[in-house]
Amino acid sequence: MSNYLETQIADSKGKFITVTFTKNDGTIRTMNCRTGVTSKLSGGKSTVDHDKYLVVYDIKNNGYRCINRQSILSVKTMGKTITMEGV
């Protein structure tokens, strides 16, 4: 994932974002989510490699999801859609 895309996601500061990415099985998924959600944490230590995965809270399915940063195709944040081709 590009530094520009990383910056745009970080600048969302927990606001809603839409991420389109390729799942492990090859299908494309679009997810409405938020970063930085801590209210649903149950304690314990995260074992996720944060350099490889973007951890988000899936609004539709009410749960945390890990998105492989290399599989992200586009992100819509603050009214702008950023595609990997455009970065």
C-alpha positions, 0 to 999 in steps of 0.5 A: 500500500502506498504512503499516500493511501496510508496517510489518507486512512490515518487522516480519517481519524476513526470516521467511516471509510469504504475499503475495496480489497481482494479476499484470500479466496480471490473475490472482491469485497467492499466494506464500510468500516472504521479504524481506531474502534476500541469500545468492542475490545475484550482485552488481551494482546493483539497478535496481528502484524500491523505492518501487513494488516489494516485492522478495522471495525466492520460496521455491517457485521459488527466485528473487527476485520484484518485487511491485507494491506497489499490486497487493497484496491481502493479507499473512499474517505472524506468524500474522495476515492483513492485507487491503487492505480491512481497512486 
